[in-house]
Amino acid sequence: MFLRFHLNLVTSALAAICAFVTPAAAAAAAAEKTGLVDVSVELGAATEYVSKGVGKSMGEPHVYGSVTASHGPAYIKVYATPVELSRGSDSEILTTVGVQPKAAGLEFDVKAIYRLRPGTDAGVDSTYWEVEADVTKKAGPVSTRLRVNYTPDGFAGTKEAWWVEGQATWKVAAKTKVSAALGRREATGGQDYTAYSIGVRQGLTKNLEADLRWYGTNHADDLRGEYRPGLVGSLNLKF
């Protein structure tokens, strides 16, 4: 039953990606042959769905997939996961449009994100927008990143919200990276919290990576909800 459950999750993930990505992916693949765009695909699995420093799937595992089409610094990405979330949501689909320029020794990633959560309860808006900006600085084996995410009108009862996170990554070996992050979430109509994580990412093959990470928040007494601490493992395949 356990294996059948996870095979069903994989099938659902692929179905979701096909339903929302196939037309764009087909067009991108055709354009790639002319040298206009580059297309990449990612598939993965994790022991929990984590977003903005906290677990969103109540300790349940999930699978996910994405297709990205890029041209120069600009890109479009569609990500899908069939995972049960709050308010009846049975999946989440993110469509991202962004640009990744470089200037003054810094790398930028500025994007708009449209989130769709199918299956939400009646009366709950299943869609919302976010804008996000990353600034990354690399110095030898160490890189630092600052992320700012803003939501003018979030999911369910959450209105305006900010997520600000700093992350440092150290490349300790050719295929091994250790990183730590600290973030702060403040929301109107939602829970404010501080979240942290520390973990290691290990390259297994040219296209396959494993990640093991400990997450926690300042709500240490919440041992059953999304703010509880926990260890999350994931595998990510890129091609």
MDAnalysis code that builds the backbone (N, CA, C; Angstrom):
import MDAnalysis as mda
import numpy as np

u = mda.Universe.empty(717, n_residues=239, atom_resindex=np.repeat(np.arange(239), 3), trajectory=True)
u.add_TopologyAttr("name", ["N", "CA", "C"] * 239)
u.add_TopologyAttr("resid", np.arange(1, 240))
u.add_TopologyAttr("resname", ["MET", "PHE", "LEU", "ARG", "PHE", "HIS", "LEU", "ASN", "LEU", "VAL", "THR", "SER", "ALA", "LEU", "ALA", "ALA", "ILE", "CYS", "ALA", "PHE", "VAL", "THR", "PRO", "ALA", "ALA", "ALA", "ALA", "ALA", "ALA", "ALA", "ALA", "GLU", "LYS", "THR", "GLY", "LEU", "VAL", "ASP", "VAL", "SER", "VAL", "GLU", "LEU", "GLY", "ALA", "ALA", "THR", "GLU", "TYR", "VAL", "SER", "LYS", "GLY", "VAL", "GLY", "LYS", "SER", "MET", "GLY", "GLU", "PRO", "HIS", "VAL", "TYR", "GLY", "SER", "VAL", "THR", "ALA", "SER", "HIS", "GLY", "PRO", "ALA", "TYR", "ILE", "LYS", "VAL", "TYR", "ALA", "THR", "PRO", "VAL", "GLU", "LEU", "SER", "ARG", "GLY", "SER", "ASP", "SER", "GLU", "ILE", "LEU", "THR", "THR", "VAL", "GLY", "VAL", "GLN", "PRO", "LYS", "ALA", "ALA", "GLY", "LEU", "GLU", "PHE", "ASP", "VAL", "LYS", "ALA", "ILE", "TYR", "ARG", "LEU", "ARG", "PRO", "GLY", "THR", "ASP", "ALA", "GLY", "VAL", "ASP", "SER", "THR", "TYR", "TRP", "GLU", "VAL", "GLU", "ALA", "ASP", "VAL", "THR", "LYS", "LYS", "ALA", "GLY", "PRO", "VAL", "SER", "THR", "ARG", "LEU", "ARG", "VAL", "ASN", "TYR", "THR", "PRO", "ASP", "GLY", "PHE", "ALA", "GLY", "THR", "LYS", "GLU", "ALA", "TRP", "TRP", "VAL", "GLU", "GLY", "GLN", "ALA", "THR", "TRP", "LYS", "VAL", "ALA", "ALA", "LYS", "THR", "LYS", "VAL", "SER", "ALA", "ALA", "LEU", "GLY", "ARG", "ARG", "GLU", "ALA", "THR", "GLY", "GLY", "GLN", "ASP", "TYR", "THR", "ALA", "TYR", "SER", "ILE", "GLY", "VAL", "ARG", "GLN", "GLY", "LEU", "THR", "LYS", "ASN", "LEU", "GLU", "ALA", "ASP", "LEU", "ARG", "TRP", "TYR", "GLY", "THR", "ASN", "HIS", "ALA", "ASP", "ASP", "LEU", "ARG", "GLY", "GLU", "TYR", "ARG", "PRO", "GLY", "LEU", "VAL", "GLY", "SER", "LEU", "ASN", "LEU", "LYS", "PHE"])
u.atoms.positions = np.array([
    [0.833, -1.200, 0.000],
    [0.000, 0.000, 0.000],
    [0.871, 1.254, 0.000],
    [1.956, 1.212, 0.771],
    [2.863, 2.368, 0.846],
    [3.445, 2.673, -0.524],
    [3.894, 1.604, -1.231],
    [4.474, 1.801, -2.547],
    [3.435, 2.297, -3.526],
    [2.215, 1.733, -3.469],
    [1.150, 2.147, -4.363],
    [0.801, 3.615, -4.142],
    [0.808, 4.032, -2.870],
    [0.515, 5.435, -2.540],
    [1.511, 6.368, -3.208],
    [2.793, 6.034, -3.126],
    [3.803, 6.905, -3.691],
    [3.829, 6.844, -5.214],
    [3.498, 5.682, -5.782],
    [3.385, 5.620, -7.234],
    [2.230, 6.492, -7.718],
    [1.147, 6.519, -6.959],
    [0.022, 7.383, -7.299],
    [0.407, 8.850, -7.224],
    [1.246, 9.188, -6.224],
    [1.712, 10.567, -6.113],
    [2.541, 10.956, -7.327],
    [3.452, 10.064, -7.738],
    [4.281, 10.343, -8.904],
    [3.411, 10.531, -10.136],
    [2.439, 9.637, -10.320],
    [1.537, 9.740, -11.464],
    [0.771, 11.052, -11.448],
    [0.279, 11.436, -10.263],
    [-0.461, 12.695, -10.138],
    [0.419, 13.885, -10.464],
    [1.668, 13.854, -9.993],
    [2.588, 14.958, -10.262],
    [2.843, 15.106, -11.752],
    [3.105, 13.981, -12.400],
    [3.354, 14.038, -13.835],
    [2.106, 14.502, -14.581],
    [0.932, 14.057, -14.128],
    [-0.312, 14.486, -14.774],
    [-0.511, 15.988, -14.621],
    [-0.221, 16.503, -13.413],
    [-0.368, 17.944, -13.178],
    [0.574, 18.736, -14.062],
    [1.827, 18.266, -14.164],
    [2.806, 18.968, -14.992],
    [2.366, 18.948, -16.449],
    [1.913, 17.776, -16.916],
    [1.480, 17.668, -18.308],
    [0.306, 18.600, -18.597],
    [-0.655, 18.637, -17.666],
    [-1.854, 19.430, -17.878],
    [-1.553, 20.912, -17.996],
    [-0.598, 21.389, -17.189],
    [-0.332, 22.824, -17.146],
    [0.912, 23.237, -17.928],
    [1.780, 22.262, -18.238],
    [3.057, 22.615, -18.833],
    [3.211, 22.135, -20.267],
    [2.513, 21.079, -20.654],
    [2.752, 20.459, -21.956],
    [2.712, 21.449, -23.113],
    [1.696, 22.328, -23.225],
    [1.699, 23.267, -24.351],
    [2.925, 24.176, -24.357],
    [3.274, 24.717, -23.174],
    [4.434, 25.605, -23.096],
    [5.721, 24.838, -23.335],
    [5.808, 23.619, -22.794],
    [7.013, 22.812, -22.955],
    [7.218, 22.425, -24.414],
    [6.131, 22.102, -25.112],
    [6.234, 21.744, -26.519],
    [6.730, 22.924, -27.343],
    [6.174, 24.108, -27.049],
    [6.606, 25.303, -27.762],
    [8.056, 25.638, -27.434],
    [8.431, 25.465, -26.163],
    [9.809, 25.746, -25.754],
    [10.774, 24.778, -26.405],
    [10.383, 23.503, -26.475],
    [11.249, 22.502, -27.088],
    [11.461, 22.810, -28.566],
    [10.395, 23.244, -29.247],
    [10.519, 23.609, -30.648],
    [11.448, 24.808, -30.819],
    [11.293, 25.784, -29.906],
    [12.152, 26.967, -29.975],
    [13.597, 26.625, -29.633],
    [13.784, 25.630, -28.745],
    [15.140, 25.239, -28.356],
    [15.932, 24.731, -29.555],
    [15.258, 24.072, -30.482],
    [15.930, 23.543, -31.661],
    [16.497, 24.665, -32.522],
    [15.901, 25.834, -32.436],
    [16.393, 26.971, -33.207],
    [17.405, 27.793, -32.432],
    [17.679, 27.370, -31.172],
    [18.639, 28.098, -30.356],
    [18.060, 29.271, -29.623],
    [16.709, 29.416, -29.636],
    [16.078, 30.567, -28.999],
    [15.996, 30.418, -27.485],
    [15.761, 29.193, -26.991],
    [15.598, 28.994, -25.558],
    [16.341, 27.737, -25.116],
    [16.573, 27.663, -23.805],
    [17.072, 26.457, -23.162],
    [15.954, 25.905, -22.295],
    [15.769, 24.594, -22.302],
    [14.716, 23.954, -21.534],
    [15.329, 22.976, -20.542],
    [14.889, 23.032, -19.284],
    [15.353, 22.093, -18.264],
    [14.152, 21.542, -17.506],
    [14.304, 20.332, -16.994],
    [13.248, 19.653, -16.251],
    [13.816, 19.173, -14.928],
    [13.033, 19.286, -13.859],
    [13.413, 18.769, -12.548],
    [12.296, 17.894, -12.000],
    [12.679, 16.782, -11.387],
    [11.756, 15.906, -10.690],
    [12.342, 15.610, -9.317],
    [11.493, 15.525, -8.308],
    [12.029, 15.291, -6.973],
    [11.012, 14.712, -6.021],
    [11.505, 14.364, -4.851],
    [10.668, 13.855, -3.769],
    [11.272, 14.319, -2.456],
    [10.411, 14.606, -1.467],
    [10.872, 15.066, -0.158],
    [9.966, 14.506, 0.925],
    [10.495, 14.422, 2.121],
    [9.719, 13.862, 3.229],
    [8.684, 14.844, 3.757],
    [8.784, 16.111, 3.354],
    [7.767, 17.106, 3.698],
    [7.862, 18.256, 2.714],
    [6.724, 18.917, 2.497],
    [6.698, 20.100, 1.647],
    [7.008, 21.310, 2.522],
    [8.132, 21.958, 2.275],
    [8.580, 23.092, 3.089],
    [8.525, 24.374, 2.251],
    [7.948, 25.422, 2.810],
    [7.882, 26.714, 2.149],
    [8.059, 27.812, 3.179],
    [8.933, 28.753, 2.885],
    [9.214, 29.868, 3.782],
    [9.565, 29.385, 5.189],
    [10.378, 28.345, 5.241],
    [10.945, 27.901, 6.506],
    [10.091, 27.006, 7.360],
    [8.878, 26.661, 6.911],
    [8.007, 25.814, 7.732],
    [7.397, 24.699, 6.884],
    [7.032, 23.583, 7.553],
    [6.412, 22.466, 6.881],
    [4.956, 22.761, 6.558],
    [4.548, 22.473, 5.329],
    [3.189, 22.767, 4.885],
    [2.327, 21.525, 4.716],
    [2.927, 20.330, 4.769],
    [2.157, 19.113, 4.494],
    [1.976, 18.247, 5.731],
    [2.142, 18.841, 6.914],
    [1.892, 18.142, 8.182],
    [2.676, 16.839, 8.289],
    [3.937, 16.876, 7.876],
    [4.801, 15.717, 7.997],
    [4.639, 14.678, 6.907],
    [3.759, 14.933, 5.925],
    [3.541, 13.973, 4.844],
    [4.528, 14.227, 3.705],
    [5.017, 13.152, 3.058],
    [5.942, 13.324, 1.933],
    [5.233, 13.840, 0.690],
    [6.016, 14.313, -0.258],
    [5.435, 14.764, -1.521],
    [6.444, 14.590, -2.642],
    [5.930, 14.540, -3.873],
    [6.769, 14.552, -5.062],
    [6.482, 15.841, -5.819],
    [7.370, 16.215, -6.706],
    [7.198, 17.473, -7.423],
    [7.942, 17.419, -8.747],
    [7.593, 18.337, -9.622],
    [8.262, 18.444, -10.907],
    [8.139, 19.849, -11.446],
    [9.081, 20.217, -12.319],
    [9.032, 21.549, -12.917],
    [9.653, 21.542, -14.301],
    [9.237, 22.490, -15.111],
    [9.816, 22.733, -16.431],
    [10.183, 24.204, -16.501],
    [11.413, 24.490, -16.938],
    [11.891, 25.869, -17.050],
    [12.361, 26.137, -18.471],
    [11.891, 27.222, -19.042],
    [12.353, 27.685, -20.351],
    [13.039, 29.033, -20.144],
    [14.275, 29.153, -20.621],
    [15.041, 30.391, -20.404],
    [15.665, 30.876, -21.711],
    [15.834, 32.181, -21.764],
    [16.512, 32.816, -22.898],
    [17.349, 33.955, -22.321],
    [18.656, 33.784, -22.353],
    [19.509, 34.768, -21.708],
    [19.204, 34.809, -20.225],
    [19.039, 35.989, -19.641],
    [18.740, 36.076, -18.203],
    [17.259, 35.886, -17.862],
    [16.382, 35.810, -18.862],
    [14.945, 35.712, -18.609],
    [14.492, 34.249, -18.609],
    [13.476, 33.941, -17.809],
    [12.986, 32.567, -17.754],
    [11.514, 32.512, -17.339],
    [10.896, 31.385, -17.685],
    [9.551, 31.043, -17.242],
    [9.613, 29.631, -16.675],
    [9.021, 29.437, -15.497],
    [9.067, 28.138, -14.830],
    [7.680, 27.757, -14.328],
    [7.306, 26.501, -14.537],
    [6.054, 25.970, -13.996],
    [6.400, 24.792, -13.097],
    [5.940, 24.849, -11.849],
    [6.224, 23.846, -10.823],
    [4.903, 23.284, -10.318],
    [4.828, 21.966, -10.118],
    [3.592, 21.353, -9.633],
    [3.900, 20.262, -8.622],
    [3.051, 20.150, -7.600],
    [3.162, 19.075, -6.622],
    [1.770, 18.671, -6.143],
    [1.437, 17.368, -6.172],
    [0.151, 16.908, -5.648],
    [0.271, 16.613, -4.163],
    [0.145, 17.638, -3.354],
    [0.341, 17.483, -1.912],
    [-0.841, 18.125, -1.183],
    [-1.294, 17.493, -0.107],
    [-2.414, 18.030, 0.660],
    [-1.929, 19.154, 1.570],
    [-2.549, 20.322, 1.414],
    [-2.192, 21.488, 2.202],
    [-3.421, 21.931, 2.995],
    [-3.357, 23.109, 3.597],
    [-4.461, 23.586, 4.425],
    [-5.661, 23.997, 3.588],
    [-6.813, 24.108, 4.254],
    [-8.072, 24.558, 3.658],
    [-8.515, 23.682, 2.484],
    [-8.195, 22.388, 2.547],
    [-8.663, 21.454, 1.546],
    [-7.809, 21.335, 0.300],
    [-6.764, 22.133, 0.174],
    [-5.923, 22.095, -1.024],
    [-5.325, 20.704, -1.216],
    [-5.394, 20.192, -2.447],
    [-4.828, 18.880, -2.720],
    [-3.629, 18.931, -3.653],
    [-3.189, 20.137, -4.017],
    [-2.011, 20.306, -4.855],
    [-1.635, 21.779, -4.885],
    [-0.465, 22.056, -5.441],
    [-0.052, 23.452, -5.616],
    [0.703, 23.568, -6.930],
    [0.399, 24.613, -7.681],
    [1.037, 24.871, -8.967],
    [1.547, 26.302, -8.970],
    [2.828, 26.472, -9.253],
    [3.453, 27.792, -9.278],
    [3.915, 28.100, -10.696],
    [3.533, 29.259, -11.198],
    [4.032, 29.759, -12.476],
    [4.867, 30.994, -12.185],
    [6.133, 30.945, -12.578],
    [7.088, 32.006, -12.246],
    [7.661, 32.617, -13.513],
    [7.697, 33.937, -13.550],
    [8.346, 34.674, -14.631],
    [9.412, 35.552, -13.994],
    [10.660, 35.392, -14.450],
    [11.729, 36.130, -13.795],
    [12.881, 36.477, -14.710],
    [13.830, 37.197, -14.140],
    [15.044, 37.579, -14.849],
    [16.202, 37.477, -13.876],
    [17.385, 37.039, -14.370],
    [18.558, 36.800, -13.522],
    [19.781, 37.544, -14.072],
    [19.823, 38.850, -13.888],
    [20.986, 39.612, -14.353],
    [22.145, 39.545, -13.361],
    [23.324, 39.984, -13.832],
    [24.511, 40.088, -12.992],
    [25.074, 41.495, -13.113],
    [25.526, 42.037, -11.974],
    [26.099, 43.382, -11.987],
    [26.927, 43.591, -10.734],
    [28.075, 44.250, -10.887],
    [28.932, 44.637, -9.763],
    [29.308, 43.439, -8.880],
    [29.544, 42.297, -9.499],
    [29.928, 41.114, -8.737],
    [28.787, 40.446, -8.003],
    [27.550, 40.851, -8.274],
    [26.380, 40.283, -7.622],
    [25.501, 39.581, -8.647],
    [24.770, 38.572, -8.197],
    [23.807, 37.875, -9.035],
    [22.402, 38.162, -8.502],
    [21.507, 38.542, -9.401],
    [20.145, 38.901, -9.022],
    [19.153, 37.902, -9.616],
    [18.048, 37.735, -8.926],
    [16.941, 36.924, -9.428],
    [15.650, 37.614, -8.997],
    [15.000, 38.283, -9.934],
    [13.781, 39.039, -9.645],
    [12.630, 38.365, -10.377],
    [11.558, 38.051, -9.653],
    [10.498, 37.246, -10.266],
    [9.120, 37.595, -9.732],
    [8.111, 37.253, -10.516],
    [6.710, 37.290, -10.102],
    [6.209, 35.852, -10.082],
    [5.488, 35.477, -9.021],
    [5.039, 34.097, -8.825],
    [3.517, 34.084, -8.685],
    [2.878, 33.248, -9.494],
    [1.423, 33.067, -9.410],
    [1.165, 31.682, -8.823],
    [0.558, 31.626, -7.629],
    [0.305, 30.360, -6.938],
    [-1.161, 29.952, -7.101],
    [-1.344, 28.698, -7.453],
    [-2.682, 28.117, -7.577],
    [-2.751, 26.873, -6.696],
    [-3.775, 26.806, -5.830],
    [-3.986, 25.651, -4.959],
    [-5.354, 25.030, -5.263],
    [-5.414, 24.105, -6.200],
    [-6.687, 23.446, -6.522],
    [-7.244, 22.684, -5.321],
    [-8.564, 22.550, -5.298],
    [-9.219, 21.770, -4.257],
    [-9.492, 22.510, -2.976],
    [-9.244, 23.809, -2.935],
    [-9.470, 24.555, -1.697],
    [-10.955, 24.582, -1.348],
    [-11.233, 24.770, -0.061],
    [-12.618, 24.808, 0.417],
    [-13.404, 25.922, -0.262],
    [-14.697, 25.716, -0.340],
    [-15.575, 26.727, -0.933],
    [-15.447, 28.050, -0.168],
    [-15.363, 29.136, -0.912],
    [-15.250, 30.451, -0.301],
    [-13.832, 30.896, -0.033],
    [-12.841, 30.011, -0.254],
    [-11.428, 30.348, -0.048],
    [-10.776, 30.568, -1.405],
    [-10.168, 31.735, -1.590],
    [-9.502, 32.047, -2.847],
    [-8.311, 31.111, -3.023],
    [-8.273, 30.409, -4.139],
    [-7.223, 29.411, -4.366],
    [-5.996, 29.974, -5.075],
    [-5.992, 31.260, -5.385],
    [-4.868, 31.847, -6.108],
    [-4.362, 33.103, -5.406],
    [-3.082, 33.376, -5.563],
    [-2.528, 34.649, -5.106],
    [-1.169, 34.884, -5.754],
    [-0.734, 36.136, -5.722],
    [0.514, 36.570, -6.344],
    [1.584, 36.851, -5.294],
    [2.832, 36.646, -5.694],
    [3.980, 37.053, -4.898],
    [5.002, 37.700, -5.827],
    [5.784, 38.606, -5.281],
    [6.970, 39.101, -5.979],
    [8.163, 38.817, -5.076],
    [9.274, 38.426, -5.694],
    [10.428, 37.982, -4.908],
    [11.717, 38.437, -5.567],
    [12.693, 38.786, -4.743],
    [13.996, 39.212, -5.250],
    [15.101, 38.565, -4.424],
    [16.088, 37.987, -5.108],
    [17.277, 37.417, -4.479],
    [18.502, 38.211, -4.918],
    [19.418, 38.407, -3.989],
    [20.731, 38.974, -4.299],
    [21.773, 38.021, -3.740],
    [22.662, 37.518, -4.607],
    [23.662, 36.526, -4.212],
    [25.065, 37.053, -4.463],
    [25.947, 36.826, -3.501],
    [27.350, 37.205, -3.618],
    [28.210, 35.979, -3.398],
    [29.116, 35.688, -4.343],
    [30.004, 34.541, -4.233],
    [31.434, 35.008, -3.993],
    [32.111, 34.330, -3.060],
    [33.509, 34.630, -2.749],
    [34.217, 33.313, -2.463],
    [34.897, 32.771, -3.470],
    [35.545, 31.474, -3.306],
    [34.526, 30.384, -3.055],
    [34.723, 29.570, -2.021],
    [33.783, 28.476, -1.750],
    [32.526, 28.910, -0.994],
    [32.444, 30.200, -0.651],
    [31.326, 30.696, 0.149],
    [30.427, 31.600, -0.694],
    [29.119, 31.405, -0.555],
    [28.168, 32.314, -1.188],
    [27.110, 32.727, -0.168],
    [26.655, 33.951, -0.270],
    [25.605, 34.457, 0.618],
    [24.452, 34.962, -0.234],
    [23.244, 34.801, 0.297],
    [22.062, 35.218, -0.449],
    [21.067, 35.911, 0.472],
    [20.513, 37.022, -0.015],
    [19.427, 37.706, 0.678],
    [18.173, 37.584, -0.175],
    [17.076, 37.127, 0.426],
    [15.806, 36.971, -0.287],
    [14.727, 37.820, 0.368],
    [13.973, 38.553, -0.446],
    [12.822, 39.326, 0.025],
    [11.617, 38.914, -0.801],
    [10.559, 38.461, -0.123],
    [9.332, 38.031, -0.788],
    [8.158, 38.855, -0.245],
    [7.333, 39.368, -1.152],
    [6.194, 40.188, -0.747],
    [4.915, 39.649, -1.372],
    [3.872, 39.536, -0.553],
    [2.558, 39.093, -1.006],
    [1.541, 40.184, -0.672],
    [0.917, 40.806, -1.652],
    [-0.061, 41.849, -1.356],
    [-1.355, 41.300, -0.768],
    [-1.716, 40.063, -1.131],
    [-2.946, 39.453, -0.632],
    [-2.758, 37.942, -0.675],
    [-2.415, 37.337, 0.466],
    [-2.026, 35.938, 0.509],
    [-3.170, 34.950, 0.525],
    [-2.842, 33.723, 0.900],
    [-3.799, 32.619, 0.873],
    [-4.769, 32.706, 2.050],
    [-6.023, 32.355, 1.789],
    [-7.075, 32.315, 2.813],
    [-7.166, 33.667, 3.525],
    [-7.029, 33.692, 4.865],
    [-7.199, 34.926, 5.621],
    [-5.978, 35.816, 5.661],
    [-4.846, 35.351, 5.129],
    [-3.624, 36.151, 5.136],
    [-3.706, 37.260, 4.089],
    [-3.400, 38.472, 4.514],
    [-3.405, 39.602, 3.587],
    [-1.956, 39.930, 3.221],
    [-1.560, 41.170, 3.436],
    [-0.193, 41.567, 3.101],
    [0.807, 40.796, 3.950],
    [1.889, 40.307, 3.314],
    [2.881, 39.520, 4.051],
    [4.267, 39.704, 3.453],
    [5.272, 39.638, 4.345],
    [6.680, 39.731, 3.953],
    [7.433, 38.512, 4.460],
    [8.389, 38.046, 3.660],
    [9.320, 37.010, 4.077],
    [10.718, 37.488, 3.695],
    [11.601, 37.644, 4.688],
    [12.981, 38.087, 4.464],
    [13.900, 37.015, 5.027],
    [14.825, 36.533, 4.182],
    [15.689, 35.422, 4.586],
    [17.120, 35.649, 4.136],
    [18.064, 35.360, 5.022],
    [19.473, 35.357, 4.682],
    [19.999, 33.945, 4.707],
    [20.852, 33.607, 3.751],
    [21.401, 32.245, 3.673],
    [22.886, 32.297, 3.342],
    [23.665, 31.423, 3.956],
    [25.089, 31.286, 3.662],
    [25.376, 29.840, 3.293],
    [26.149, 29.637, 2.225],
    [26.471, 28.299, 1.734],
    [27.980, 28.169, 1.583],
    [28.489, 27.035, 2.047],
    [29.931, 26.754, 1.964],
    [30.134, 25.465, 1.187],
    [30.886, 25.564, 0.087],
    [31.202, 24.391, -0.716],
    [32.421, 23.708, -0.107],
    [32.182, 22.614, 0.636],
    [33.252, 21.971, 1.382],
    [33.981, 20.920, 0.558],
    [33.382, 20.461, -0.532],
    [34.004, 19.496, -1.433],
    [33.391, 19.692, -2.812],
    [33.910, 18.952, -3.790],
    [33.460, 19.142, -5.165],
    [31.953, 18.982, -5.314],
    [31.358, 18.031, -4.580],
    [29.930, 17.770, -4.705],
    [29.170, 17.950, -3.395],
    [29.785, 18.629, -2.422],
    [29.166, 18.757, -1.101],
    [29.075, 20.220, -0.688],
    [27.870, 20.636, -0.283],
    [27.654, 21.996, 0.191],
    [26.926, 21.965, 1.527],
    [27.385, 22.806, 2.452],
    [26.726, 22.979, 3.743],
    [26.144, 24.387, 3.788],
    [24.907, 24.514, 4.263],
    [24.279, 25.828, 4.275],
    [23.435, 26.027, 5.523],
    [23.221, 27.292, 5.845],
    [22.366, 27.672, 6.971],
    [21.569, 28.903, 6.569],
    [20.342, 28.989, 7.061],
    [19.474, 30.115, 6.701],
    [18.694, 30.585, 7.914],
    [18.383, 31.877, 7.918],
    [17.577, 32.481, 8.969],
    [16.595, 33.435, 8.301],
    [15.288, 33.253, 8.589],
    [14.279, 34.080, 7.939],
    [13.233, 34.591, 8.912],
    [12.540, 35.632, 8.494],
    [11.477, 36.243, 9.308],
    [10.243, 36.453, 8.452],
    [9.097, 36.001, 8.953],
    [7.817, 36.145, 8.272],
    [6.904, 37.039, 9.102],
    [6.361, 38.070, 8.477],
    [5.391, 38.934, 9.136],
    [4.209, 39.117, 8.196],
    [2.996, 38.864, 8.718],
    [1.813, 38.864, 7.871],
    [0.621, 39.480, 8.579],
    [-0.177, 40.215, 7.829],
    [-1.441, 40.733, 8.324],
    [-2.495, 39.635, 8.161],
    [-3.086, 39.223, 9.262],
    [-4.053, 38.141, 9.202],
    [-3.429, 36.764, 9.236],
    [-2.133, 36.694, 9.520],
    [-1.430, 35.417, 9.585],
    [-0.449, 35.405, 10.741],
    [0.237, 34.289, 10.927],
    [1.182, 34.112, 12.025],
    [2.535, 34.715, 11.688],
    [3.084, 35.521, 12.599],
    [4.459, 35.991, 12.475],
    [5.382, 34.951, 13.108],
    [6.541, 34.727, 12.489],
    [7.477, 33.761, 13.063],
    [8.880, 33.981, 12.514],
    [9.854, 33.432, 13.218],
    [11.240, 33.394, 12.764],
    [11.612, 31.935, 12.525],
    [12.213, 31.659, 11.376],
    [12.542, 30.280, 11.015],
    [14.036, 30.160, 10.712],
    [14.567, 28.970, 10.955],
    [15.972, 28.702, 10.647],
    [16.098, 27.310, 10.053],
    [17.192, 27.084, 9.352],
    [17.481, 25.752, 8.828],
    [18.983, 25.596, 8.666],
    [19.442, 24.353, 8.750],
    [20.840, 24.040, 8.517],
    [20.906, 22.647, 7.925],
    [21.746, 22.463, 6.912],
    [21.779, 21.156, 6.282],
    [22.912, 21.004, 5.294],
    [22.912, 19.859, 4.617],
    [23.958, 19.533, 3.658],
    [23.322, 19.029, 2.369],
    [23.899, 19.438, 1.248],
    [23.469, 18.961, -0.056],
    [24.621, 18.195, -0.695],
    [24.310, 16.995, -1.171],
    [25.338, 16.111, -1.706],
    [24.997, 15.709, -3.135],
    [25.925, 15.960, -4.057],
    [25.754, 15.488, -5.414],
    [26.034, 13.996, -5.480],
    [25.113, 13.238, -6.037],
    [25.267, 11.787, -6.131],
    [25.742, 11.362, -7.512],
    [25.177, 11.976, -8.523],
    [25.600, 11.773, -9.900],
    [25.626, 13.136, -10.577],
    [25.837, 13.145, -11.886],
    [25.863, 14.405, -12.618],
    [24.543, 15.151, -12.492],
    [23.427, 14.426, -12.434],
    [22.107, 15.054, -12.443],
    [21.300, 14.872, -11.163],
    [21.792, 14.077, -10.221],
    [21.013, 13.744, -9.029],
    [21.674, 14.292, -7.767],
    [20.882, 14.985, -6.928],
    [21.359, 15.538, -5.660],
    [20.468, 15.082, -4.517],
    [21.077, 14.941, -3.337],
    [20.332, 14.635, -2.121],
    [20.538, 15.774, -1.135],
    [19.510, 16.072, -0.356],
    [19.581, 17.154, 0.619],
    [18.984, 16.675, 1.936],
    [19.684, 16.951, 3.033],
    [19.194, 16.616, 4.368],
    [19.285, 17.880, 5.212],
    [18.142, 18.310, 5.789],
    [18.093, 19.637, 6.412],
    [17.209, 19.630, 7.653],
    [17.687, 20.326, 8.689],
    [16.906, 20.492, 9.919],
    [16.249, 21.865, 9.896],
    [14.926, 21.873, 10.081],
    [14.159, 23.116, 10.111],
    [13.615, 23.356, 11.518],
    [13.452, 24.629, 11.880],
    [12.865, 24.976, 13.163],
    [12.383, 26.416, 13.154],
    [11.564, 26.769, 14.150],
    [11.065, 28.132, 14.283],
    [11.124, 28.556, 15.752],
    [10.759, 29.806, 16.000],
    [10.727, 30.295, 17.374],
    [9.490, 29.816, 18.126],
    [8.593, 29.095, 17.459],
    [7.423, 28.511, 18.109],
    [7.754, 27.077, 18.524],
    [8.678, 26.946, 19.453],
    [9.168, 25.630, 19.850],
    [8.098, 24.772, 20.509],
    [7.036, 25.399, 21.025],
    [5.986, 24.634, 21.700],
    [4.999, 24.019, 20.719],
    [5.075, 24.403, 19.441],
    [4.161, 23.858, 18.438],
    [4.783, 22.595, 17.856],
    [4.529, 21.451, 18.478],
    [5.167, 20.206, 18.087],
    [4.332, 19.411, 17.086],
    [3.116, 19.868, 16.783],
    [2.264, 19.127, 15.859],
    [1.923, 19.922, 14.598],
    [1.990, 21.232, 14.669],
    [1.607, 22.053, 13.526],
    [2.772, 22.328, 12.595],
    [2.552, 23.295, 11.677],
    [3.557, 23.576, 10.661],
    [4.813, 24.243, 11.223],
    [4.751, 24.762, 12.437],
    [5.913, 25.454, 13.004],
    [6.804, 24.533, 13.837],
    [6.491, 23.266, 13.889],
    [7.279, 22.325, 14.673],
    [8.649, 22.116, 14.016],
    [9.677, 21.777, 14.799],
    [10.983, 21.471, 14.216],
    [10.975, 20.084, 13.590],
    [11.898, 19.852, 12.663],
    [11.947, 18.542, 12.044],
    [13.055, 18.410, 11.020],
    [13.390, 17.163, 10.702],
    [14.417, 16.839, 9.721],
    [13.738, 16.473, 8.408],
    [14.164, 17.101, 7.313],
    [13.548, 16.869, 6.006],
    [14.639, 16.429, 5.015],
    [14.375, 15.334, 4.347],
    [15.273, 14.837, 3.321],
    [14.631, 14.921, 1.953],
    [15.439, 15.125, 0.927],
    [14.899, 15.234, -0.426],
    [15.901, 14.722, -1.462],
    [15.377, 14.299, -2.603],
    [16.160, 13.928, -3.769],
    [15.691, 14.768, -4.940],
    [16.624, 15.274, -5.762],
    [16.264, 16.143, -6.864],
    [17.047, 15.723, -8.114],
    [16.302, 15.448, -9.191],
    [16.889, 15.029, -10.465],
    [16.702, 16.131, -11.476],
    [17.807, 16.542, -12.119],
    [17.763, 17.598, -13.128],
    [18.229, 17.063, -14.475],
    [17.510, 17.440, -15.518],
    [17.957, 17.069, -16.870],
    [17.344, 18.002, -17.911],
])
